[in-house]
């Protein structure tokens, strides 16, 4: 199962790392200090490698006249079979959103400002913004092994939780009643559960149902309502695993999820 997704909307284009390196930021002001996209990417890359993590694949995109940067990095670090760590990065040089980093077993980075995961760092472009971002980044990367263990436990428990049709229907109804999924998207989740389009969704487990929900949210709601989708995913995690310690981390600073 892919652990990171980079979806391009709003005129974004995918670029190689060499082209990203040639994009220069505008001059700073008295209160705003833009950071080059390459500096943000290089800091994440070097911090990960310095901590012993290897990057297997990267996808990088820019939009709005190259002023906004989004990327995903897949790591070789496994969490469980078919699931590995991945990170997302974003940066802007037009004052639209802070420098951002996220990491988890499911990452969604999109140029409509969807940016959600289990471990998140977000820092403003202030005079000391880059230093504070690097500090937060180091702490986040330092916690990845701890996160990996808790995420593996959580995923394993969901995978081991068999669901009858009645139990799945109950969760679907509760998700609707709690506002996690609306009347328009609920039939799509039901169809995905009853007629899976991916082999990973075929086992009748809580983890399969979780993936059915997040697949629909990722394809439909995430692109148009990223902040709402992020909240829905958190609430869904709690609904499907009330007795499990869901491995979420607090956000550092404010996290901007929509324009």
C-alpha positions as CSV (number, residue, x, y, z in Angstrom):
1,X,0.0,0.0,0.0
2,X,1.4,3.4,-0.9
3,X,2.2,5.4,2.3
4,X,2.4,8.9,0.8
5,X,0.4,10.7,-1.9
6,X,1.1,13.9,-3.7
7,X,-1.9,15.2,-5.6
8,X,-1.6,18.2,-7.9
9,X,-4.5,20.6,-8.3
10,X,-4.8,24.3,-9.0
11,X,-2.1,24.3,-11.7
12,X,0.7,22.7,-9.8
13,X,3.5,20.9,-11.7
14,X,5.9,18.2,-10.6
15,X,9.6,19.1,-10.8
16,X,12.9,17.3,-10.3
17,X,15.1,18.2,-7.4
18,X,17.6,20.0,-9.7
19,X,14.9,22.4,-10.9
20,X,13.6,23.1,-7.4
21,X,17.2,24.1,-6.4
22,X,17.1,26.9,-9.0
23,X,14.0,28.6,-7.6
24,X,15.1,31.7,-5.6
25,X,13.0,33.3,-2.9
26,X,12.1,37.1,-3.0
27,X,13.9,39.6,-0.8
28,X,12.9,39.6,2.9
29,X,11.0,42.4,4.7
30,X,11.4,43.6,8.2
31,X,9.1,40.9,9.6
32,X,9.0,38.3,6.9
33,X,12.0,36.1,5.9
34,X,11.2,33.7,3.1
35,X,13.3,30.5,2.8
36,X,14.3,28.9,-0.4
37,X,12.4,25.7,-1.2
38,X,15.7,23.9,-1.7
39,X,16.8,24.8,1.8
40,X,13.6,23.4,3.3
41,X,13.9,20.2,1.3
42,X,17.7,19.8,2.0
43,X,17.1,20.3,5.8
44,X,14.6,17.5,5.9
45,X,16.6,15.3,3.7
46,X,19.8,15.7,5.7
47,X,18.1,15.4,9.1
48,X,16.4,12.2,8.1
49,X,19.7,10.7,6.7
50,X,21.6,11.9,9.7
51,X,19.2,10.0,11.9
52,X,19.7,6.8,10.0
53,X,16.6,6.9,7.7
54,X,16.9,6.2,4.0
55,X,14.7,7.8,1.3
56,X,13.4,5.4,-1.3
57,X,11.4,7.9,-3.4
58,X,10.6,11.6,-3.6
59,X,7.9,13.6,-5.5
60,X,8.1,17.4,-5.6
61,X,5.7,20.0,-6.9
62,X,5.5,23.8,-7.2
63,X,2.6,26.1,-8.0
64,X,1.6,29.8,-8.1
65,X,4.5,30.9,-10.1
66,X,6.9,28.5,-8.2
67,X,6.1,30.4,-4.9
68,X,4.5,27.3,-3.3
69,X,6.3,24.0,-2.8
70,X,4.9,20.6,-1.8
71,X,6.7,17.3,-1.6
72,X,6.5,13.7,-0.3
73,X,9.4,11.5,0.7
74,X,8.9,7.7,1.1
75,X,11.3,6.1,3.6
76,X,12.5,2.5,3.6
77,X,11.6,2.1,7.3
78,X,8.8,-0.5,7.6
79,X,6.1,-0.2,10.2
80,X,4.3,-3.4,9.3
81,X,4.1,-5.5,6.2
82,X,3.0,-3.2,3.3
83,X,3.2,-0.1,5.4
84,X,6.3,2.2,5.9
85,X,7.1,5.7,7.1
86,X,6.7,8.6,4.8
87,X,7.0,12.4,5.2
88,X,5.5,15.5,3.6
89,X,7.0,18.9,3.3
90,X,5.7,22.3,2.2
91,X,7.0,25.9,1.9
92,X,5.8,29.2,0.5
93,X,7.6,32.3,-0.6
94,X,4.4,34.4,-1.1
95,X,3.3,34.5,2.6
96,X,0.5,32.0,2.0
97,X,1.4,29.4,4.7
98,X,4.2,28.4,7.1
99,X,7.1,26.0,6.6
100,X,5.7,22.5,7.2
101,X,6.8,19.0,7.9
102,X,4.6,16.0,8.6
103,X,5.4,12.3,9.1
104,X,3.3,9.2,9.7
105,X,2.1,6.0,8.2
106,X,-0.3,7.9,6.0
107,X,0.7,11.2,4.4
108,X,-1.4,13.4,2.1
109,X,0.3,16.5,0.7
110,X,-1.7,18.6,-1.9
111,X,-1.3,22.0,-3.4
112,X,-4.7,23.0,-2.2
113,X,-3.0,23.2,1.2
114,X,-4.1,19.8,2.5
115,X,-1.3,18.7,4.8
116,X,-2.1,16.1,7.4
117,X,-0.4,13.3,9.2
118,X,0.4,12.0,12.7
119,X,3.6,14.1,13.4
120,X,3.4,17.7,12.3
121,X,5.8,20.7,12.6
122,X,4.7,24.1,11.3
123,X,6.7,27.4,11.7
124,X,6.2,30.9,10.4
125,X,8.7,32.7,8.1
126,X,10.0,35.0,10.9
127,X,13.5,36.2,11.6
128,X,14.2,33.0,13.6
129,X,11.6,30.9,11.8
130,X,14.2,28.7,10.1
131,X,16.1,28.0,13.3
132,X,12.9,27.1,15.1
133,X,11.8,24.9,12.3
134,X,15.1,23.0,12.3
135,X,14.7,22.5,16.1
136,X,11.2,21.2,15.7
137,X,12.2,19.1,12.8
138,X,15.0,17.5,14.8
139,X,12.6,16.7,17.6
140,X,10.1,15.2,15.2
141,X,12.6,13.1,13.4
142,X,14.0,12.0,16.8
143,X,10.6,10.7,17.8
144,X,10.0,8.6,14.6
145,X,11.3,5.3,16.1
146,X,8.9,5.8,19.0
147,X,6.1,6.7,16.7
148,X,6.9,3.7,14.5
149,X,6.4,1.3,17.4
150,X,3.1,2.8,18.6
151,X,1.8,3.0,15.0
152,X,2.7,-0.7,14.4
153,X,0.8,-1.7,17.5
154,X,-2.2,0.4,16.5
155,X,-2.3,-0.9,13.0
156,X,-1.8,-4.5,14.1
157,X,-4.7,-4.3,16.5
158,X,-7.0,-2.9,13.8
159,X,-5.8,-5.6,11.4
160,X,-6.5,-8.3,14.1
161,X,-10.0,-6.9,14.7
162,X,-12.4,-8.9,12.6
163,X,-15.7,-7.2,11.6
164,X,-19.0,-8.9,10.8
165,X,-21.3,-7.2,8.4
166,X,-23.4,-6.0,11.3
167,X,-20.4,-4.6,13.1
168,X,-19.2,-2.8,9.9
169,X,-22.8,-1.4,9.3
170,X,-22.8,-0.2,12.9
171,X,-19.5,1.7,12.4
172,X,-20.8,3.1,9.2
173,X,-23.9,4.4,10.9
174,X,-22.0,5.8,13.8
175,X,-19.6,7.6,11.5
176,X,-22.6,9.2,9.7
177,X,-24.4,10.1,13.0
178,X,-21.2,11.7,14.4
179,X,-20.7,13.7,11.2
180,X,-17.4,12.0,10.3
181,X,-18.9,11.2,6.9
182,X,-21.8,12.9,5.1
183,X,-24.8,11.6,3.3
184,X,-23.1,12.2,-0.1
185,X,-19.9,10.3,0.7
186,X,-21.4,7.5,2.9
187,X,-22.6,5.4,-0.1
188,X,-19.1,5.6,-1.6
189,X,-17.6,4.1,1.6
190,X,-20.3,1.5,1.8
191,X,-19.6,0.5,-1.8
192,X,-15.8,0.4,-1.2
193,X,-16.4,-1.9,1.9
194,X,-18.8,-4.2,0.1
195,X,-17.0,-4.3,-3.2
196,X,-13.3,-3.5,-2.5
197,X,-11.3,-2.0,-5.4
198,X,-8.0,-2.8,-3.7
199,X,-6.7,-6.1,-2.4
200,X,-5.7,-4.4,0.9
201,X,-9.4,-3.7,1.6
202,X,-10.6,-7.3,1.1
203,X,-10.0,-8.6,4.7
204,X,-13.0,-8.0,6.8
205,X,-11.2,-6.1,9.5
206,X,-11.3,-2.7,11.2
207,X,-8.2,-1.7,9.3
208,X,-9.8,-2.5,6.0
209,X,-12.8,-0.4,7.0
210,X,-10.5,2.4,8.1
211,X,-8.8,2.3,4.6
212,X,-12.2,2.3,2.9
213,X,-13.1,5.5,4.8
214,X,-9.7,7.3,4.2
215,X,-9.7,6.3,0.5
216,X,-13.0,8.1,-0.1
217,X,-11.9,11.0,2.1
218,X,-8.6,11.3,0.2
219,X,-10.2,11.1,-3.2
220,X,-13.1,13.5,-2.6
221,X,-13.1,15.6,0.5
222,X,-9.3,16.0,1.0
223,X,-8.9,17.8,-2.3
224,X,-11.6,20.4,-1.6
225,X,-11.9,20.5,2.3
226,X,-8.5,19.5,3.7
227,X,-9.0,20.8,7.2
228,X,-12.3,19.1,7.5
229,X,-10.9,15.8,6.1
230,X,-8.0,15.9,8.7
231,X,-10.5,16.3,11.5
232,X,-12.7,13.5,10.1
233,X,-9.7,11.1,10.0
234,X,-8.8,11.8,13.6
235,X,-12.4,11.2,14.7
236,X,-12.5,8.0,12.6
237,X,-9.4,6.7,14.3
238,X,-11.0,7.1,17.7
239,X,-14.3,5.6,16.5
240,X,-12.7,2.4,15.2
241,X,-10.3,2.0,18.1
242,X,-11.8,3.3,21.4
243,X,-9.6,1.1,23.5
244,X,-6.4,1.8,21.5
245,X,-4.0,4.6,22.1
246,X,-4.1,6.3,18.7
247,X,-0.5,7.5,17.9
248,X,-1.1,11.2,17.3
249,X,1.5,13.8,18.2
250,X,0.8,17.5,19.1
251,X,1.3,20.1,16.4
252,X,4.2,22.5,16.9
253,X,2.9,26.0,16.4
254,X,-0.1,26.6,14.2
255,X,-0.9,24.3,11.3
256,X,-2.5,25.9,8.3
257,X,-4.6,23.4,6.5
258,X,-6.7,25.5,4.1
259,X,-6.5,28.8,2.3
